[in-house]
């Protein structure tokens, strides 16, 4: 009799557990989740970092005669999911990666630059059944190998004692299609600043907006 009681209790607990709703994923992990290499080209814009998306969508964006091309490599460090309040949904496929970028500036700005950053990337957000996108935000340091000509120095004069080491941020939207596994295109903001005067005058820095192509290894 005691044995039957135990069996019934186990069966009841299993049925209750199976009835518990599983959190529905709103994003999903990338099929290719290894190191990446990318080529990126961008134009300098006078728009402020936080206003660039709005200026782009409203057609108010403008550019200056300064460009760069770069090679970006990254390697994933950790992957995780984010449960949402209520327990009914979750965000899968979040990733933290280490990134390094080497840039060559052209036209009015002519110098080499290197950045290193940690990048937080969201999971893939479906665009129908055959495509998806994700969002990424990077933070680190940027070093210009010669004083930038167009950035402002301590006296607010272009190219006059301009800081070479500044804070680096990037904001990115990456798009991928099922027809091209491993490959993705992206639009990205490249930002240098003094972090509101913390490491350099608050008017130091520059903003660039551009597009790139990435390959993600398995």
C-alpha positions in Angstrom: 0.0 0.0 0.0 2.8 2.4 0.8 4.5 1.6 -2.5 1.3 2.5 -4.4 1.0 5.7 -2.5 4.6 6.7 -3.5 3.9 5.9 -7.2 0.7 8.0 -7.2 2.6 10.9 -5.6 5.4 10.7 -8.1 2.9 10.6 -11.0 1.0 13.6 -9.7 4.2 15.6 -9.2 5.3 14.8 -12.8 1.9 15.8 -14.3 2.0 19.1 -12.4 5.5 19.8 -13.5 4.7 19.0 -17.2 1.7 21.4 -16.9 3.9 24.3 -15.9 4.2 26.7 -18.9 7.6 26.9 -20.6 8.9 30.5 -21.0 8.4 31.4 -24.7 11.6 32.6 -26.4 11.2 36.0 -28.1 14.8 35.9 -29.5 17.0 32.9 -30.5 20.6 32.0 -30.5 22.8 32.4 -33.6 23.5 29.2 -35.6 27.1 30.4 -36.1 28.4 31.5 -32.6 32.1 31.5 -33.1 34.7 34.2 -33.8 34.0 36.8 -36.4 35.8 39.0 -38.9 34.3 42.0 -40.6 35.1 44.9 -43.0 33.5 48.2 -42.2 33.4 51.6 -43.9 32.0 54.9 -42.4 31.6 58.6 -43.0 32.1 61.3 -40.4 28.8 63.0 -39.2 28.4 66.2 -37.1 25.3 64.6 -35.5 25.5 63.8 -31.8 25.8 60.1 -30.9 22.3 59.7 -29.4 20.7 61.7 -32.2 22.1 59.8 -35.1 19.3 57.2 -35.4 16.6 59.9 -35.3 18.6 62.1 -37.8 18.9 59.1 -40.1 15.2 58.2 -40.0 14.1 61.8 -40.5 16.5 62.5 -43.3 18.4 65.1 -41.3 21.7 63.3 -41.3 24.7 65.0 -42.9 28.2 63.9 -43.6 31.7 65.5 -43.8 34.6 64.8 -46.1 36.2 62.3 -43.8 36.0 58.5 -44.1 37.6 55.4 -42.8 37.7 51.7 -43.5 38.4 49.1 -40.9 38.8 45.4 -40.1 37.0 44.2 -37.0 37.7 40.8 -35.3 35.8 39.5 -32.3 35.5 36.4 -30.1 32.6 35.4 -27.9 33.2 35.3 -24.1 29.9 34.3 -22.7 26.3 33.5 -23.8 23.2 33.8 -21.6 19.4 34.2 -21.6 17.3 36.9 -19.9 14.0 35.9 -18.3 11.3 38.6 -18.5 9.0 39.5 -15.6 6.2 37.1 -15.2 8.1 34.0 -16.3 6.1 33.5 -19.5 8.8 34.9 -21.9 12.5 35.0 -22.2 15.2 36.5 -24.4 17.7 33.9 -25.7 21.0 34.2 -27.4 22.5 37.2 -25.6 26.3 37.3 -26.0 29.3 39.2 -24.6 32.3 39.3 -26.9 35.8 40.9 -27.0 36.4 43.0 -30.1 39.4 44.6 -31.7 39.3 47.0 -34.7 42.0 48.6 -36.8 41.0 51.7 -38.8 42.6 53.8 -41.6 41.2 57.3 -42.0 41.1 59.2 -45.3 40.4 62.6 -46.8 40.4 65.5 -44.3 41.3 63.1 -41.5 44.3 61.0 -42.3 45.6 58.7 -39.6 45.5 55.2 -38.1 43.3 54.2 -35.2 42.8 51.2 -33.0 39.9 50.2 -30.7 39.4 47.5 -28.2 36.0 46.9 -26.6 33.6 44.6 -24.9 30.4 44.2 -26.9 26.9 43.1 -25.6 24.8 41.6 -28.4 21.2 40.6 -28.3 19.7 37.4 -29.5 18.3 37.1 -33.1 15.0 38.9 -33.6 13.0 37.2 -36.4 12.1 39.1 -39.5 9.7 36.6 -40.9 11.0 33.0 -41.4 14.0 33.7 -43.6 15.8 36.6 -41.9 16.6 38.1 -38.5 18.5 41.0 -36.9 20.2 41.8 -33.6 21.4 44.9 -31.7 24.8 45.4 -30.2 26.4 48.0 -27.9 30.2 48.2 -27.4 32.3 50.1 -24.9 36.1 50.3 -24.7 39.0 52.6 -25.6 40.1 54.2 -28.9 43.7 55.2 -29.7 44.6 57.5 -32.6 48.2 57.0 -33.7 48.5 60.7 -34.5 46.5 63.7 -33.2 43.2 63.8 -35.1 43.0 66.8 -37.3 39.2 67.3 -37.2 38.6 66.7 -33.5 38.7 69.6 -31.0 41.6 70.1 -28.6 41.4 71.7 -25.1 41.1 75.1 -26.6 38.2 74.0 -28.9 40.5 74.4 -31.9 40.5 71.5 -34.5 43.7 69.6 -34.5 45.3 71.6 -31.6 46.6 69.2 -29.0 43.8 66.8 -29.6 43.7 63.8 -27.3 44.8 60.6 -28.9 43.3 58.2 -26.3 39.5 58.5 -25.9 36.6 56.4 -24.8 35.1 54.3 -27.6 31.5 53.3 -28.1 29.7 51.6 -30.9 26.0 50.9 -31.6 25.1 48.4 -34.2 22.2 46.7 -36.0 23.1 43.5 -37.7 21.0 41.7 -40.3 21.3 38.1 -41.5 19.4 35.9 -44.0 19.0 32.1 -43.9 20.1 31.9 -47.5 23.6 33.1 -46.5 24.6 31.2 -43.4 27.5 32.7 -41.5 27.3 36.0 -43.3 25.6 39.2 -42.2 25.4 42.9 -43.0 25.4 45.6 -40.4 25.0 49.4 -39.9 27.1 50.8 -37.1 27.9 54.1 -35.3 31.6 54.6 -34.3 32.0 57.0 -31.5 35.0 58.6 -29.7 34.5 60.9 -26.7 35.9 62.2 -23.4 33.0 60.7 -21.5 31.5 64.0 -20.5 34.8 65.4 -19.5 35.9 62.4 -17.4 39.0 61.5 -19.4 39.2 64.5 -21.9 37.3 67.7 -22.5 33.6 67.0 -23.1 33.8 68.5 -26.6 36.5 66.0 -27.6 35.7 63.2 -30.0 33.9 62.3 -33.2 31.1 60.3 -34.7 31.0 58.1 -37.8 28.2 56.2 -39.4 28.7 53.3 -41.9 27.9 49.8 -43.1 29.9 46.6 -43.1 30.0 42.9 -43.9 30.7 40.2 -41.3 31.5 36.5 -41.4 30.9 34.4 -38.3 32.8 31.1 -37.9 31.2 28.1 -36.3 
